[in-house]
């Protein structure tokens, strides 16, 4: 039996989970996720994975915007996944939610057209960050794309009190453009670029994309 592994909950602390969705919406997270979805230019019939799907907001948004995509979401937090499943059921959306970790995806190779990561990368332990990119590359089909949005590193973006409440600078130190692009290159993803920047109440954010 696999040992239980630690993870950082979506809201940073378990007791904040009921407040997570309204708080993220107020901070500008829904707008940032929609920009990431638009960046991916999804097409009918594609198979799509959201790594670190949390309470399922982005997965359900994708499915509503693109009803014919085959949507999957993965997260290590069973409490967040329970909320995601209830959310999908209320909306009558068919989404495959699964318990798992970004560094060990429970999916066969070359099985997805698009892989997303939204505000999840900084949650990962240092040793799992490169594994997440390698796993994303493994499950992507040839020509498939990886799309990521996360907070900028402390030296690249302004981070106010709300950001510091949830995430220490230690969590964000690998979020520099140089680090993220190098992680993607080392994983075998090609043409990695920072595709844009934005601002939330929690601080600066950056969008990235790369191809398998």
C-alpha positions in Angstrom: 0.0 0.0 0.0 1.3 3.4 -0.9 2.3 5.6 2.0 0.1 8.7 2.7 1.9 11.7 1.3 1.6 15.3 2.5 0.1 18.1 0.4 -0.8 21.8 0.8 -4.6 22.2 0.8 -6.1 24.4 -1.8 -6.8 27.2 0.6 -3.5 26.7 2.5 -5.4 25.3 5.5 -8.2 22.8 5.8 -10.5 25.0 7.9 -10.5 27.6 5.1 -11.8 25.2 2.4 -15.5 26.3 2.7 -14.4 29.9 2.0 -12.0 29.0 -0.9 -14.3 29.5 -3.9 -15.8 32.8 -2.9 -12.4 34.1 -1.7 -10.7 33.1 -5.0 -13.4 34.7 -7.0 -13.2 38.0 -5.0 -9.4 38.0 -5.5 -9.7 37.6 -9.3 -9.0 33.9 -9.7 -12.0 33.2 -11.9 -10.9 35.8 -14.4 -7.4 34.4 -14.4 -8.6 30.9 -15.0 -10.8 32.0 -17.9 -7.8 33.7 -19.5 -5.8 30.5 -19.2 -8.6 28.5 -20.8 -8.8 31.0 -23.7 -5.0 30.7 -24.1 -5.3 27.0 -24.7 -7.7 27.3 -27.7 -9.6 24.1 -26.9 -11.2 22.2 -29.8 -14.2 19.8 -29.8 -13.5 16.3 -28.7 -10.1 17.0 -27.1 -9.2 15.2 -23.9 -8.2 17.7 -21.1 -6.6 17.3 -17.7 -6.6 19.8 -14.8 -3.7 18.9 -12.4 -4.4 20.1 -8.9 -8.1 20.8 -9.7 -9.0 21.6 -6.1 -12.7 22.2 -5.8 -13.2 21.8 -9.5 -14.0 25.4 -10.5 -11.7 25.4 -13.6 -12.7 21.9 -14.7 -16.4 22.8 -14.5 -15.8 26.1 -16.3 -14.0 24.3 -19.1 -16.8 21.8 -19.5 -19.4 24.5 -19.6 -17.5 26.5 -22.2 -16.5 23.4 -24.2 -19.2 20.7 -23.6 -17.7 18.2 -26.1 -14.2 18.0 -24.5 -13.4 14.9 -22.3 -12.6 16.5 -19.0 -10.5 15.1 -16.1 -9.4 16.6 -12.8 -6.8 15.4 -10.4 -6.1 16.5 -6.8 -4.6 14.9 -3.6 -7.2 16.5 -1.3 -10.3 14.2 -0.9 -12.2 17.1 0.8 -11.7 19.4 -2.2 -12.5 16.6 -4.6 -15.8 15.9 -2.8 -16.7 19.5 -3.4 -15.7 19.3 -7.0 -17.9 16.2 -7.6 -20.9 17.9 -6.0 -20.3 21.0 -8.1 -20.2 18.9 -11.3 -23.4 17.0 -10.3 -25.3 20.2 -9.6 -24.4 21.5 -13.1 -25.1 18.0 -14.6 -21.5 18.0 -16.0 -19.7 14.7 -16.8 -16.1 15.2 -15.4 -13.8 12.4 -14.2 -12.3 13.5 -10.9 -9.6 11.4 -9.4 -7.4 11.4 -6.3 -3.7 11.6 -7.1 -0.5 13.7 -7.2 1.0 15.8 -10.0 4.3 14.0 -9.8 2.7 10.5 -10.4 -0.2 10.9 -12.7 -2.5 7.9 -12.9 -3.0 8.1 -16.6 -1.5 6.3 -19.6 1.1 8.0 -21.8 0.0 10.2 -24.7 -3.6 10.4 -23.5 -4.3 14.1 -23.3 -4.5 17.0 -25.8 -4.2 19.7 -23.1 -2.9 19.7 -19.6 -3.6 22.6 -17.2 -2.1 23.8 -14.0 -3.7 26.8 -12.3 -2.3 28.2 -9.0 -1.0 24.7 -8.1 2.7 24.7 -8.9 3.7 26.7 -5.8 1.9 24.1 -3.6 4.3 21.4 -4.6 7.3 20.2 -2.6 10.6 21.1 -4.3 11.3 17.5 -5.3 7.9 17.0 -6.9 8.0 20.2 -9.1 10.3 18.7 -11.9 8.3 15.4 -11.7 5.0 17.2 -12.3 6.4 18.7 -15.6 7.8 15.3 -16.6 4.5 13.6 -16.0 2.6 16.3 -17.9 4.9 15.7 -20.8 4.4 12.0 -20.5 0.6 12.1 -20.7 0.4 14.7 -23.5 -0.1 13.6 -27.0 2.4 14.7 -29.6 1.6 18.3 -30.4 -0.4 18.6 -27.2 0.0 21.6 -25.0 0.7 22.4 -21.4 -0.7 25.6 -19.9 0.1 27.1 -16.5 -0.8 30.1 -14.5 0.6 30.9 -11.1 1.8 33.7 -8.9 5.1 35.4 -9.8 8.2 34.9 -7.7 8.7 37.5 -4.9 11.3 39.4 -6.9 9.1 39.5 -10.0 5.7 40.5 -8.7 4.2 42.5 -5.9 2.7 40.5 -3.1 0.5 42.1 -0.5 -0.8 41.0 2.9 -3.3 38.5 1.6 -0.7 36.7 -0.4 1.6 36.5 2.6 -1.2 35.2 4.7 -1.6 32.1 2.5 1.8 31.5 0.9 5.3 32.2 2.2 8.0 33.5 -0.1 9.6 30.1 0.2 6.6 28.6 -1.6 7.0 31.1 -4.4 10.8 31.1 -4.9 10.7 28.7 -7.8 8.0 30.7 -9.6 10.5 32.9 -11.5 10.3 32.9 -15.3 13.8 31.4 -15.5 13.0 28.5 -13.2 9.7 27.6 -14.8 11.0 27.7 -18.4 14.0 25.5 -17.3 11.7 23.0 -15.6 9.7 22.7 -18.8 12.8 22.3 -21.0 14.2 19.6 -18.7 10.9 17.7 -18.8 11.1 17.6 -22.6 8.5 20.2 -23.3 9.3 22.3 -26.3 8.9 26.0 -27.1 8.2 27.0 -23.5 7.3 30.7 -23.2 5.8 33.1 -20.7 2.6 33.9 -22.6 1.5 36.8 -20.5 1.2 38.5 -17.1 -1.7 39.8 -15.0 -2.6 41.1 -11.6 -4.8 39.8 -8.8 -5.4 41.2 -5.3 -2.9 38.6 -4.1 -0.2 39.8 -6.4 1.3 39.5 -9.9 0.6 36.3 -11.9 2.2 34.9 -15.0 0.9 32.6 -17.8 3.0 30.0 -19.5 2.6 27.5 -22.3 4.7 24.7 -23.9 4.2 21.9 -26.4 4.8 18.2 -26.2 
